[in-house]
Amino acid sequence: MKKLVYSIFILFSLLCLTNFVYSQSFTSSQANCFSDSYNGVCIISQNGNLNSQINYQVADQAIQYIGKLQYVWGGTSLTTGADCSGFVQSLYRKYAGIDIPRTSGEQVLTGQAVSRSDLQPGDLVFFSNTDPTQGNTNGVSHVGIYLGTGPYQSCTYIESPHTGAKVQYANLCTGYAAIDCQNGQSTPCYYGARRV
């Protein structure tokens, strides 16, 4: 009986210690994570870089719009609807206090270039030739925000995709998003990424 009581005491102590260590690892922004239909996907910066933390916060906040915010061509409202670049612009303005340009063709010139292998949550991912009816500025026609976690694991990004759809998760590792653009390519492809 003493061994059983002692074993329960040890187990309880380990659980308390684990819970304490786990709770100490949360940051203040982690307490504000939004849960969604994918079991509470939450993006939190793992390093102390302030710009990275701001970008992670923007990615984390973007999750709350999944399935709720309607695509509106030319829109910039996080309430009534936004197109892809309006969604990105409004998120950075509201949650980071950063003004970035309005269109994806202008946004692709913002910040620093990031290779696909170095993507971090909050990075902007750009695509080309996604809408043949729209003129492409700088070859870019679509933008999303990289998450790095979610239903497609490290391939997950968020986008406001097209008329008739709502903000959604998308997969950076399949379809045209997995194809790097080549010179003169006229089919949809991954153009590159920028860190604001």
VOGUTI-490251 format. One record per residue: residue in one letter; x, y, z of N, C-alpha, C, O in turn. Coordinates in nm, 4 decimals. Layout:
<nodes>
   resn       n_xx       n_yy       n_zz      ca_xx      ca_yy      ca_zz       c_xx       c_yy       c_zz       o_xx       o_yy       o_zz
      A          X          Y          Z          X          Y          Z          X          Y          Z          X          Y          Z
...
</nodes>
This chain:
<nodes>
   resn       n_xx       n_yy       n_zz      ca_xx      ca_yy      ca_zz       c_xx       c_yy       c_zz       o_xx       o_yy       o_zz
      M     0.0816    -0.1193     0.0000     0.0000     0.0000     0.0000     0.0860     0.1256     0.0000     0.0546     0.2227    -0.0689
      K     0.1966     0.1240     0.0788     0.2848     0.2394     0.0835     0.3442     0.2674    -0.0550     0.3575     0.3827    -0.0959
      K     0.3797     0.1592    -0.1266     0.4373     0.1759    -0.2604     0.3351     0.2403    -0.3543     0.3709     0.3251    -0.4361
      L     0.2098     0.2010    -0.3428     0.1050     0.2585    -0.4265     0.0865     0.4066    -0.3954     0.0779     0.4877    -0.4876
      V     0.0802     0.4431    -0.2692     0.0651     0.5831    -0.2286     0.1865     0.6638    -0.2757     0.1728     0.7738    -0.3292
      Y     0.3054     0.6067    -0.2546     0.4276     0.6745    -0.2981     0.4282     0.6925    -0.4503     0.4642     0.7996    -0.4993
      S     0.3895     0.5905    -0.5245     0.3838     0.5991    -0.6716     0.2842     0.7046    -0.7165     0.3118     0.7788    -0.8108
      I     0.1695     0.7129    -0.6513     0.0694     0.8146    -0.6853     0.1240     0.9532    -0.6550     0.1050     1.0465    -0.7330
      F     0.1924     0.9667    -0.5408     0.2522     1.0950    -0.5045     0.3545     1.1387    -0.6090     0.3534     1.2545    -0.6510
      I     0.4420     1.0492    -0.6514     0.5441     1.0792    -0.7530     0.4765     1.1179    -0.8844     0.5145     1.2167    -0.9472
      L     0.3784     1.0418    -0.9251     0.3069     1.0706    -1.0499     0.2400     1.2075    -1.0429     0.2487     1.2855    -1.1377
      F     0.1744     1.2369    -0.9330     0.1086     1.3658    -0.9147     0.2105     1.4792    -0.9188     0.1853     1.5829    -0.9802
      S     0.3255     1.4604    -0.8539     0.4310     1.5622    -0.8522     0.4833     1.5887    -0.9926     0.5041     1.7035    -1.0318
      L     0.5044     1.4813    -1.0678     0.5518     1.4974    -1.2063     0.4489     1.5706    -1.2919     0.4849     1.6556    -1.3733
      L     0.3227     1.5384    -1.2740     0.2172     1.6070    -1.3495     0.2138     1.7552    -1.3147     0.1997     1.8390    -1.4038
      C     0.2265     1.7885    -1.1886     0.2264     1.9295    -1.1475     0.3468     2.0022    -1.2049     0.3338     2.1144    -1.2539
      L     0.4640     1.9395    -1.1994     0.5841     1.9998    -1.2527     0.5720     2.0199    -1.4032     0.6073     2.1261    -1.4545
      T     0.5226     1.9192    -1.4742     0.5029     1.9294    -1.6189     0.4061     2.0426    -1.6515     0.4305     2.1214    -1.7429
      N     0.2976     2.0503    -1.5774     0.1993     2.1561    -1.5997     0.2600     2.2927    -1.5750     0.2324     2.3864    -1.6499
      F     0.3428     2.3067    -1.4708     0.4071     2.4342    -1.4412     0.5017     2.4738    -1.5540     0.4966     2.5871    -1.6019
      V     0.5878     2.3819    -1.5967     0.6820     2.4112    -1.7046     0.6068     2.4458    -1.8320     0.6433     2.5408    -1.9011
      Y     0.5017     2.3699    -1.8644     0.4222     2.3961    -1.9848     0.3588     2.5349    -1.9784     0.3603     2.6090    -2.0767
      S     0.3025     2.5699    -1.8612     0.2362     2.6999    -1.8500     0.3355     2.8139    -1.8571     0.3001     2.9227    -1.9025
      Q     0.4591     2.7926    -1.8137     0.5597     2.8980    -1.8186     0.6102     2.9210    -1.9607     0.6671     3.0263    -1.9893
      S     0.5905     2.8247    -2.0497     0.6406     2.8384    -2.1863     0.5497     2.9233    -2.2736     0.5887     2.9594    -2.3847
      F     0.4286     2.9567    -2.2268     0.3371     3.0395    -2.3044     0.3810     3.1843    -2.3020     0.4329     3.2322    -2.2012
      T     0.3607     3.2545    -2.4125     0.3829     3.3979    -2.4162     0.2487     3.4658    -2.3995     0.1447     3.4002    -2.4041
      S     0.2501     3.5965    -2.3803     0.1238     3.6679    -2.3612     0.0362     3.6595    -2.4845    -0.0862     3.6536    -2.4724
      S     0.0960     3.6587    -2.6036     0.0140     3.6503    -2.7241    -0.0462     3.5119    -2.7404    -0.1495     3.4971    -2.8056
      Q     0.0170     3.4091    -2.6818    -0.0353     3.2744    -2.6939    -0.1682     3.2607    -2.6198    -0.2537     3.1811    -2.6585
      A    -0.1845     3.3374    -2.5151    -0.3093     3.3313    -2.4401    -0.4255     3.3862    -2.5221    -0.5415     3.3632    -2.4877
      N    -0.3960     3.4584    -2.6298    -0.4995     3.5191    -2.7123    -0.5221     3.4447    -2.8433    -0.5819     3.4998    -2.9357
      C    -0.4757     3.3212    -2.8528    -0.4936     3.2435    -2.9748    -0.6415     3.2211    -3.0016    -0.7203     3.2019    -2.9090
      F    -0.6782     3.2236    -3.1282    -0.8155     3.1954    -3.1664    -0.8256     3.0493    -3.2042    -0.7392     2.9974    -3.2749
      S    -0.9292     2.9826    -3.1587    -0.9480     2.8433    -3.1978    -1.0376     2.8396    -3.3208    -1.1148     2.9323    -3.3455
      D    -1.0269     2.7342    -3.3957    -1.1072     2.7192    -3.5166    -1.1455     2.5727    -3.5328    -1.1302     2.4930    -3.4403
      S    -1.1948     2.5386    -3.6498    -1.2405     2.4020    -3.6714    -1.1260     2.3014    -3.6813    -1.1509     2.1813    -3.6914
      Y    -1.0026     2.3476    -3.6788    -0.8879     2.2575    -3.6845    -0.8218     2.2463    -3.5484    -0.6991     2.2486    -3.5380
      N    -0.9034     2.2342    -3.4430    -0.8562     2.2078    -3.3071    -0.7609     2.3145    -3.2544    -0.6580     2.2824    -3.1950
      G    -0.7946     2.4390    -3.2758    -0.7203     2.5468    -3.2125    -0.5818     2.5683    -3.2672    -0.4868     2.5776    -3.1895
      V    -0.5660     2.5765    -3.3985    -0.4370     2.6090    -3.4578    -0.3909     2.7403    -3.3973    -0.4681     2.8359    -3.3906
      C    -0.2681     2.7460    -3.3541    -0.2168     2.8651    -3.2881    -0.0730     2.8877    -3.3312     0.0089     2.7959    -3.3260
      I    -0.0423     3.0080    -3.3734     0.0909     3.0409    -3.4228     0.1604     3.1291    -3.3205     0.1089     3.2358    -3.2869
      I     0.2750     3.0879    -3.2705     0.3475     3.1675    -3.1725     0.4962     3.1677    -3.2083     0.5536     3.0640    -3.2417
      S     0.5569     3.2854    -3.2006     0.6986     3.3006    -3.2298     0.7833     3.2238    -3.1294     0.7562     3.2267    -3.0093
      Q     0.8838     3.1566    -3.1776     0.9736     3.0826    -3.0904     1.1048     3.1564    -3.0672     1.1905     3.1076    -2.9936
      N     1.1220     3.2735    -3.1287     1.2453     3.3479    -3.1040     1.2111     3.4875    -3.0531     1.0947     3.5275    -3.0521
      G     1.3122     3.5599    -3.0114     1.2892     3.6893    -2.9497     1.2872     3.8055    -3.0475     1.2760     3.9199    -3.0034
      N     1.2975     3.7828    -3.1766     1.3006     3.8889    -3.2757     1.1647     3.9584    -3.2805     1.0628     3.8946    -3.3067
      L     1.1637     4.0897    -3.2551     1.0380     4.1635    -3.2488     0.9607     4.1568    -3.3798     0.8393     4.1366    -3.3782
      N     1.0290     4.1735    -3.4942     0.9589     4.1661    -3.6228     0.8978     4.0285    -3.6429     0.7854     4.0177    -3.6920
      S     0.9696     3.9236    -3.6060     0.9141     3.7890    -3.6184     0.7920     3.7729    -3.5299     0.6928     3.7130    -3.5714
      Q     0.7979     3.8264    -3.4070     0.6838     3.8154    -3.3172     0.5627     3.8888    -3.3733     0.4500     3.8409    -3.3603
      I     0.5843     4.0038    -3.4351     0.4737     4.0786    -3.4958     0.4145     3.9979    -3.6106     0.2923     3.9881    -3.6224
      N     0.4990     3.9399    -3.6953     0.4509     3.8596    -3.8074     0.3762     3.7362    -3.7587     0.2737     3.6990    -3.8159
      Y     0.4268     3.6724    -3.6535     0.3589     3.5561    -3.5957     0.2222     3.5984    -3.5427     0.1238     3.5261    -3.5585
      Q     0.2166     3.7152    -3.4801     0.0900     3.7644    -3.4258    -0.0111     3.7873    -3.5379    -0.1286     3.7535    -3.5233
      V     0.0338     3.8445    -3.6493    -0.0557     3.8660    -3.7636    -0.1078     3.7312    -3.8149    -0.2271     3.7167    -3.8419
      A    -0.0190     3.6339    -3.8281    -0.0604     3.4997    -3.8733    -0.1613     3.4400    -3.7763    -0.2615     3.3819    -3.8181
      D    -0.1352     3.4543    -3.6480    -0.2241     3.4005    -3.5463    -0.3620     3.4662    -3.5540    -0.4639     3.3977    -3.5455
      Q    -0.3654     3.5965    -3.5697    -0.4922     3.6694    -3.5763    -0.5696     3.6362    -3.7043    -0.6927     3.6380    -3.7043
      A    -0.4990     3.6063    -3.8121    -0.5645     3.5755    -3.9396    -0.6551     3.4534    -3.9292    -0.7540     3.4428    -4.0017
      I    -0.6219     3.3621    -3.8398    -0.6966     3.2375    -3.8254    -0.8440     3.2617    -3.7938    -0.9302     3.1852    -3.8369
      Q    -0.8728     3.3681    -3.7186    -1.0120     3.3920    -3.6795    -1.1039     3.4227    -3.7977    -1.2260     3.4165    -3.7831
      Y    -1.0481     3.4556    -3.9143    -1.1287     3.4898    -4.0312    -1.1592     3.3698    -4.1211    -1.2353     3.3815    -4.2171
      I    -1.0995     3.2540    -4.0895    -1.1222     3.1333    -4.1690    -1.2719     3.1015    -4.1721    -1.3366     3.0895    -4.0681
      G    -1.3247     3.0881    -4.2934    -1.4648     3.0510    -4.3108    -1.5646     3.1586    -4.2729    -1.6853     3.1352    -4.2793
      K    -1.5174     3.2753    -4.2337    -1.6078     3.3819    -4.1887    -1.6049     3.5042    -4.2794    -1.7101     3.5604    -4.3101
      L    -1.4874     3.5460    -4.3224    -1.4753     3.6681    -4.4026    -1.4913     3.6358    -4.5510    -1.4202     3.5515    -4.6057
      Q    -1.5853     3.7041    -4.6144    -1.6165     3.6838    -4.7564    -1.5133     3.7537    -4.8457    -1.4671     3.8633    -4.8142
      Y    -1.4779     3.6893    -4.9573    -1.3953     3.7546    -5.0581    -1.4791     3.8626    -5.1261    -1.5912     3.8367    -5.1701
      V    -1.4243     3.9834    -5.1344    -1.4878     4.0934    -5.2069    -1.3796     4.1576    -5.2930    -1.2826     4.2125    -5.2407
      W    -1.3960     4.1508    -5.4247    -1.2953     4.2078    -5.5143    -1.2801     4.3569    -5.4857    -1.3785     4.4309    -5.4849
      G    -1.1576     4.4003    -5.4624    -1.1288     4.5397    -5.4310    -1.1548     4.5754    -5.2854    -1.1317     4.6892    -5.2447
      G    -1.2028     4.4794    -5.2064    -1.2372     4.5057    -5.0666    -1.1166     4.5060    -4.9747    -1.0163     4.4395    -5.0008
      T    -1.1282     4.5826    -4.8658    -1.0212     4.5903    -4.7662    -1.0756     4.5805    -4.6233    -1.0041     4.6128    -4.5285
      S    -1.1987     4.5371    -4.6065    -1.2610     4.5342    -4.4753    -1.2520     4.3960    -4.4117    -1.2827     4.2951    -4.4752
      L    -1.2097     4.3925    -4.2862    -1.2066     4.2669    -4.2122    -1.3436     4.2335    -4.1550    -1.3594     4.1341    -4.0842
      T    -1.4428     4.3168    -4.1859    -1.5797     4.2945    -4.1410    -1.6713     4.2550    -4.2565    -1.7430     4.1552    -4.2487
      T    -1.6682     4.3346    -4.3642    -1.7607     4.3116    -4.4755    -1.6989     4.2373    -4.5931    -1.7714     4.1919    -4.6817
      G    -1.5669     4.2239    -4.5959    -1.5029     4.1463    -4.7015    -1.3805     4.2123    -4.7603    -1.3661     4.3346    -4.7583
      A    -1.2923     4.1285    -4.8129    -1.1671     4.1772    -4.8715    -1.1202     4.0805    -4.9780    -1.1498     3.9611    -4.9737
      D    -1.0458     4.1347    -5.0745    -0.9786     4.0457    -5.1701    -0.8462     4.0016    -5.1066    -0.8192     4.0349    -4.9912
      C    -0.7651     3.9284    -5.1794    -0.6445     3.8702    -5.1204    -0.5499     3.9759    -5.0642    -0.5053     3.9654    -4.9499
      S    -0.5195     4.0771    -5.1444    -0.4244     4.1793    -5.0987    -0.4871     4.2741    -4.9976    -0.4177     4.3242    -4.9091
      G    -0.6165     4.2995    -5.0090    -0.6860     4.3821    -4.9100    -0.6900     4.3133    -4.7746    -0.6791     4.3790    -4.6710
      F    -0.7056     4.1818    -4.7747    -0.7044     4.1026    -4.6523    -0.5686     4.1134    -4.5836    -0.5607     4.1399    -4.4637
      V    -0.4616     4.0925    -4.6611    -0.3254     4.1005    -4.6079    -0.2963     4.2418    -4.5562    -0.2446     4.2588    -4.4458
      Q    -0.3297     4.3420    -4.6361    -0.3054     4.4804    -4.5965    -0.3785     4.5148    -4.4662    -0.3205     4.5754    -4.3761
      S    -0.5036     4.4764    -4.4572    -0.5847     4.5079    -4.3393    -0.5360     4.4350    -4.2145    -0.5374     4.4916    -4.1053
      L    -0.4933     4.3103    -4.2298    -0.4387     4.2363    -4.1153    -0.3135     4.3040    -4.0605    -0.3003     4.3222    -3.9395
      Y    -0.2221     4.3411    -4.1490    -0.0982     4.4049    -4.1035    -0.1260     4.5421    -4.0416    -0.0603     4.5816    -3.9452
      R    -0.2218     4.6132    -4.0962    -0.2565     4.7443    -4.0398    -0.3189     4.7281    -3.9006    -0.2793     4.7963    -3.8060
      K    -0.4158     4.6383    -3.8890    -0.4891     4.6233    -3.7627    -0.4068     4.5577    -3.6528    -0.4081     4.6045    -3.5390
      Y    -0.3358     4.4513    -3.6844    -0.2710     4.3725    -3.5803    -0.1219     4.4000    -3.5623    -0.0626     4.3560    -3.4639
      A    -0.0607     4.4722    -3.6561     0.0815     4.5036    -3.6420     0.1085     4.6530    -3.6492     0.2189     4.6982    -3.6189
      G     0.0070     4.7303    -3.6895     0.0274     4.8741    -3.7036     0.1206     4.9084    -3.8182     0.1852     5.0132    -3.8174
      I     0.1277     4.8195    -3.9173     0.2170     4.8386    -4.0327     0.1330     4.8622    -4.1560     0.0439     4.7833    -4.1874
      D     0.1610     4.9710    -4.2265     0.0925     4.9993    -4.3528     0.1740     4.9420    -4.4671     0.2882     4.9817    -4.4901
      I     0.1138     4.8483    -4.5379     0.1776     4.7938    -4.6569     0.0913     4.8336    -4.7768    -0.0257     4.8679    -4.7601
      P     0.1481     4.8295    -4.8968     0.0720     4.8711    -5.0153    -0.0563     4.7910    -5.0357    -0.0751     4.6858    -4.9746
      R    -0.1429     4.8410    -5.1208    -0.2762     4.7853    -5.1418    -0.2787     4.6591    -5.2272    -0.3489     4.5642    -5.1923
      T    -0.2057     4.6545    -5.3363    -0.2179     4.5413    -5.4292    -0.1051     4.4402    -5.4116     0.0023     4.4729    -5.3610
      S    -0.1313     4.3174    -5.4542    -0.0289     4.2128    -5.4437     0.0941     4.2479    -5.5270     0.2062     4.2139    -5.4893
      G     0.0739     4.3157    -5.6397     0.1860     4.3577    -5.7240     0.2755     4.4598    -5.6560     0.3955     4.4656    -5.6829
      E     0.2171     4.5407    -5.5677     0.2961     4.6361    -5.4890     0.3519     4.5703    -5.3625     0.4634     4.6006    -5.3198
      Q     0.2739     4.4805    -5.3035     0.3170     4.4137    -5.1806     0.4402     4.3270    -5.2022     0.5209     4.3094    -5.1110
      V     0.4549     4.2725    -5.3231     0.5688     4.1851    -5.3516     0.7009     4.2627    -5.3508     0.8084     4.2028    -5.3507
      L     0.6924     4.3952    -5.3502     0.8123     4.4794    -5.3443     0.8421     4.5250    -5.2017     0.9391     4.5973    -5.1789
      T     0.7596     4.4833    -5.1058     0.7711     4.5248    -4.9664     0.8558     4.4259    -4.8873     0.8518     4.3055    -4.9126
      G     0.9321     4.4772    -4.7917     1.0093     4.3899    -4.7025     1.1255     4.3235    -4.7724     1.1792     4.3754    -4.8702
      Q     1.1639     4.2074    -4.7207     1.2786     4.1352    -4.7778     1.2346     4.0022    -4.8367     1.1410     3.9389    -4.7879
      A     1.3028     3.9614    -4.9411     1.2732     3.8331    -5.0050     1.3076     3.7184    -4.9101     1.4046     3.7252    -4.8346
      V     1.2264     3.6139    -4.9156     1.2462     3.4952    -4.8311     1.2357     3.3725    -4.9201     1.1434     3.3614    -5.0008
      S     1.3298     3.2809    -4.9055     1.3223     3.1572    -4.9842     1.2126     3.0677    -4.9275     1.1749     3.0800    -4.8109
      R     1.1630     2.9796    -5.0097     1.0577     2.8869    -4.9683     1.1021     2.8057    -4.8455     1.0214     2.7784    -4.7566
      S     1.2286     2.7681    -4.8411     1.2786     2.6865    -4.7302     1.2939     2.7648    -4.5993     1.3082     2.7045    -4.4930
      D     1.2912     2.8979    -4.6060     1.3078     2.9819    -4.4866     1.1790     3.0503    -4.4422     1.1833     3.1418    -4.3599
      L     1.0646     3.0074    -4.4953     0.9371     3.0706    -4.4594     0.9098     3.0611    -4.3097     0.9371     2.9597    -4.2455
      Q     0.8548     3.1708    -4.2559     0.8122     3.1765    -4.1166     0.6686     3.2276    -4.1142     0.6266     3.2988    -4.2054
      P     0.5925     3.1915    -4.0095     0.4552     3.2420    -3.9985     0.4497     3.3939    -4.0126     0.5305     3.4664    -3.9545
      G     0.3533     3.4399    -4.0904     0.3365     3.5823    -4.1163     0.4012     3.6297    -4.2453     0.3729     3.7403    -4.2913
      D     0.4881     3.5476    -4.3047     0.5483     3.5851    -4.4331     0.4394     3.5878    -4.5401     0.3438     3.5104    -4.5354
      L     0.4555     3.6779    -4.6362     0.3601     3.6876    -4.7466     0.4056     3.5948    -4.8581     0.5220     3.5978    -4.8978
      V     0.3139     3.5120    -4.9091     0.3448     3.4218    -5.0198     0.2682     3.4690    -5.1431     0.1488     3.4979    -5.1360
      F     0.3381     3.4764    -5.2556     0.2827     3.5345    -5.3782     0.2751     3.4317    -5.4904     0.3551     3.3387    -5.4997
      F     0.1744     3.4534    -5.5754     0.1495     3.3631    -5.6870     0.1280     3.4439    -5.8137     0.0885     3.5604    -5.8085
      S     0.1542     3.3815    -5.9269     0.1422     3.4477    -6.0558     0.0433     3.3721    -6.1437     0.0251     3.2511    -6.1296
      N    -0.0201     3.4455    -6.2345    -0.1095     3.3874    -6.3358    -0.2290     3.3130    -6.2773    -0.2767     3.2164    -6.3368
      T    -0.2778     3.3568    -6.1614    -0.3896     3.2866    -6.0996    -0.5244     3.3331    -6.1528    -0.6246     3.2632    -6.1377
      D    -0.5275     3.4506    -6.2150    -0.6532     3.5030    -6.2687    -0.6265     3.5685    -6.4036    -0.5846     3.6841    -6.4095
      P    -0.6505     3.4948    -6.5121    -0.6192     3.5471    -6.6450    -0.7023     3.6706    -6.6844    -0.6679     3.7400    -6.7801
      T    -0.8112     3.6981    -6.6111    -0.8928     3.8155    -6.6454    -0.8369     3.9438    -6.5849    -0.8773     4.0534    -6.6237
      Q    -0.7441     3.9309    -6.4901    -0.6858     4.0481    -6.4243    -0.5455     4.0723    -6.4781    -0.4716     3.9780    -6.5062
      G    -0.5099     4.1985    -6.4921    -0.3735     4.2318    -6.5310    -0.2801     4.2046    -6.4148    -0.3118     4.2374    -6.3005
      N    -0.1663     4.1454    -6.4425    -0.0706     4.1142    -6.3368     0.0334     4.2246    -6.3270     0.0967     4.2601    -6.4264
      T     0.0510     4.2789    -6.2067     0.1546     4.3776    -6.1824     0.2766     4.3042    -6.1304     0.2672     4.2287    -6.0336
      N     0.3916     4.3257    -6.1941     0.5145     4.2561    -6.1564     0.4981     4.1042    -6.1660     0.5704     4.0299    -6.0997
      G     0.4049     4.0584    -6.2469     0.3836     3.9151    -6.2630     0.3060     3.8509    -6.1497     0.2850     3.7296    -6.1506
      V     0.2627     3.9300    -6.0514     0.1949     3.8758    -5.9332     0.0454     3.9005    -5.9437     0.0019     4.0090    -5.9825
      S    -0.0341     3.7977    -5.9083    -0.1795     3.8122    -5.9148    -0.2502     3.7678    -5.7875    -0.3718     3.7835    -5.7767
      H    -0.1764     3.7123    -5.6900    -0.2413     3.6615    -5.5691    -0.1411     3.6597    -5.4540    -0.0211     3.6420    -5.4751
      V    -0.1923     3.6786    -5.3309    -0.1077     3.6767    -5.2114    -0.1822     3.6083    -5.0971    -0.3048     3.6141    -5.0883
      G    -0.1059     3.5441    -5.0106    -0.1591     3.4830    -4.8897    -0.0603     3.5026    -4.7758     0.0466     3.5606    -4.7948
      I    -0.0961     3.4543    -4.6580    -0.0099     3.4647    -4.5401     0.0282     3.3241    -4.4947    -0.0574     3.2407    -4.4655
      Y     0.1574     3.3007    -4.4898     0.2085     3.1695    -4.4495     0.1838     3.1453    -4.3010     0.2053     3.2343    -4.2187
      L     0.1385     3.0242    -4.2669     0.1170     2.9859    -4.1270     0.2221     2.8871    -4.0776     0.2754     2.9022    -3.9676
      G     0.2518     2.7863    -4.1589     0.3490     2.6864    -4.1182     0.2944     2.5780    -4.0276     0.3670     2.4858    -3.9906
      T     0.1673     2.5877    -3.9914     0.1014     2.4852    -3.9120    -0.0464     2.4896    -3.9470    -0.0955     2.5903    -3.9980
      G    -0.1156     2.3832    -3.9202    -0.2570     2.3792    -3.9545    -0.2904     2.2507    -4.0266    -0.2188     2.1515    -4.0127
      P    -0.3989     2.2507    -4.1039    -0.4440     2.1260    -4.1668    -0.3436     2.0678    -4.2660    -0.3467     1.9477    -4.2924
      Y    -0.2540     2.1509    -4.3218    -0.1533     2.1021    -4.4164    -0.0133     2.1098    -4.3555     0.0858     2.1211    -4.4276
      Q    -0.0059     2.1038    -4.2231     0.1194     2.1118    -4.1478     0.2052     2.2286    -4.1962     0.1564     2.3415    -4.2026
      S     0.3301     2.2043    -4.2299     0.4215     2.3126    -4.2671     0.3899     2.3733    -4.4041     0.4573     2.4673    -4.4462
      C     0.2912     2.3226    -4.4724     0.2533     2.3749    -4.6045     0.1343     2.4711    -4.5975     0.0872     2.5174    -4.7013
      T     0.0855     2.5016    -4.4788    -0.0383     2.5781    -4.4645    -0.0178     2.7281    -4.4777     0.0717     2.7863    -4.4164
      Y    -0.1036     2.7896    -4.5597    -0.1132     2.9359    -4.5633    -0.2607     2.9729    -4.5663    -0.3465     2.8881    -4.5908
      I    -0.2898     3.1008    -4.5412    -0.4275     3.1515    -4.5415    -0.4429     3.2447    -4.6601    -0.3530     3.3227    -4.6916
      E    -0.5589     3.2356    -4.7261    -0.5855     3.3218    -4.8410    -0.7317     3.3631    -4.8445    -0.8191     3.2945    -4.7915
      S    -0.7556     3.4766    -4.9080    -0.8901     3.5165    -4.9474    -0.8931     3.4873    -5.0971    -0.8442     3.5680    -5.1762
      P    -0.9495     3.3736    -5.1373    -0.9194     3.3157    -5.2678    -0.9846     3.3767    -5.3924    -0.9140     3.4107    -5.4873
      H    -1.1156     3.3911    -5.3942    -1.1833     3.4367    -5.5166    -1.3288     3.4678    -5.4856    -1.3791     3.4333    -5.3788
      T    -1.3951     3.5324    -5.5784    -1.5361     3.5663    -5.5631    -1.6177     3.4417    -5.5305    -1.5987     3.3361    -5.5909
      G    -1.7075     3.4552    -5.4354    -1.7930     3.3443    -5.3961    -1.7349     3.2574    -5.2860    -1.8003     3.1638    -5.2399
      A    -1.6133     3.2871    -5.2435    -1.5485     3.2056    -5.1396    -1.5198     3.2904    -5.0158    -1.5283     3.4132    -5.0188
      K    -1.4860     3.2222    -4.9086    -1.4468     3.2886    -4.7845    -1.3000     3.2588    -4.7572    -1.2420     3.1678    -4.8165
      V    -1.2407     3.3359    -4.6673    -1.1020     3.3141    -4.6285    -1.0862     3.1676    -4.5886    -1.1713     3.1111    -4.5200
      Q    -0.9765     3.1076    -4.6326    -0.9588     2.9639    -4.6125    -0.8119     2.9279    -4.5954    -0.7217     3.0056    -4.6267
      Y    -0.7914     2.8050    -4.5438    -0.6574     2.7481    -4.5435    -0.6284     2.7023    -4.6857    -0.7192     2.6634    -4.7593
      A    -0.5015     2.7073    -4.7236    -0.4600     2.6552    -4.8539    -0.3277     2.5810    -4.8355    -0.2579     2.5986    -4.7357
      N    -0.2952     2.4976    -4.9344    -0.1785     2.4103    -4.9264    -0.0700     2.4597    -5.0207    -0.0887     2.4635    -5.1423
      L     0.0436     2.4976    -4.9632     0.1567     2.5493    -5.0397     0.2368     2.4379    -5.1075     0.3281     2.4657    -5.1852
      C     0.2031     2.3135    -5.0786     0.2814     2.2008    -5.1290     0.2102     2.1180    -5.2355     0.2597     2.0126    -5.2755
      T     0.0937     2.1652    -5.2819     0.0229     2.0934    -5.3877    -0.0264     2.1927    -5.4921    -0.0304     2.3134    -5.4682
      G    -0.0640     2.1396    -5.6085    -0.1195     2.2235    -5.7149    -0.0219     2.3307    -5.7604     0.0996     2.3139    -5.7509
      Y    -0.0764     2.4405    -5.8099     0.0106     2.5465    -5.8630     0.0980     2.6093    -5.7554     0.2043     2.6630    -5.7867
      A     0.0555     2.6038    -5.6281     0.1340     2.6627    -5.5193     0.2669     2.5893    -5.4995     0.3605     2.6453    -5.4423
      A     0.2757     2.4665    -5.5456     0.3986     2.3879    -5.5309     0.4942     2.4077    -5.6483     0.6073     2.3591    -5.6448
      I     0.4498     2.4788    -5.7524     0.5306     2.4970    -5.8732     0.5948     2.6348    -5.8718     0.5246     2.7358    -5.8739
      D     0.7285     2.6400    -5.8684     0.7990     2.7671    -5.8740     0.7891     2.8240    -6.0148     0.8078     2.7519    -6.1128
      C     0.7598     2.9531    -6.0249     0.7475     3.0193    -6.1555     0.8810     3.0177    -6.2296     0.9875     3.0342    -6.1702
      Q     0.8721     2.9977    -6.3585     0.9879     3.0052    -6.4475     0.9674     3.1240    -6.5407     0.8538     3.1670    -6.5606
      N     1.0736     3.1773    -6.5976     1.0606     3.2907    -6.6900     0.9628     3.2601    -6.8019     0.9726     3.1564    -6.8675
      G     0.8687     3.3506    -6.8235     0.7733     3.3364    -6.9322     0.6598     3.2394    -6.9055     0.5787     3.2147    -6.9948
      Q     0.6515     3.1844    -6.7872     0.5461     3.0888    -6.7558     0.4094     3.1570    -6.7590     0.3928     3.2656    -6.7036
      S     0.3132     3.0943    -6.8227     0.1799     3.1548    -6.8338     0.0750     3.0801    -6.7521    -0.0413     3.1203    -6.7497
      T     0.1147     2.9722    -6.6854     0.0209     2.8983    -6.6000     0.0426     2.9405    -6.4545     0.1496     2.9911    -6.4204
      P    -0.0567     2.9205    -6.3691    -0.0425     2.9606    -6.2290     0.0784     2.8948    -6.1622     0.1090     2.7783    -6.1875
      C     0.1475     2.9724    -6.0753     0.2671     2.9218    -6.0095     0.3016     3.0057    -5.8861     0.2497     3.1157    -5.8669
      Y     0.3905     2.9506    -5.8034     0.4408     3.0192    -5.6838     0.5466     3.1197    -5.7265     0.6476     3.0824    -5.7862
      Y     0.5236     3.2477    -5.6960     0.6137     3.3547    -5.7378     0.7265     3.3785    -5.6392     0.8398     3.4058    -5.6788
      G     0.6954     3.3681    -5.5104     0.7971     3.3921    -5.4081     0.7343     3.4395    -5.2790     0.6122     3.4385    -5.2634
      A     0.8201     3.4815    -5.1854     0.7706     3.5264    -5.0545     0.8489     3.6481    -5.0068     0.9632     3.6709    -5.0463
      R     0.7830     3.7257    -4.9202     0.8441     3.8452    -4.8611     0.8154     3.8468    -4.7125     0.7094     3.8029    -4.6678
      R     0.9112     3.8980    -4.6361     0.8922     3.9174    -4.4918     0.8809     4.0676    -4.4664     0.9728     4.1440    -4.4959
      V     0.7672     4.1084    -4.4113     0.7414     4.2506    -4.3848     0.8229     4.2944    -4.2647     0.8164     4.4107    -4.2248
</nodes>
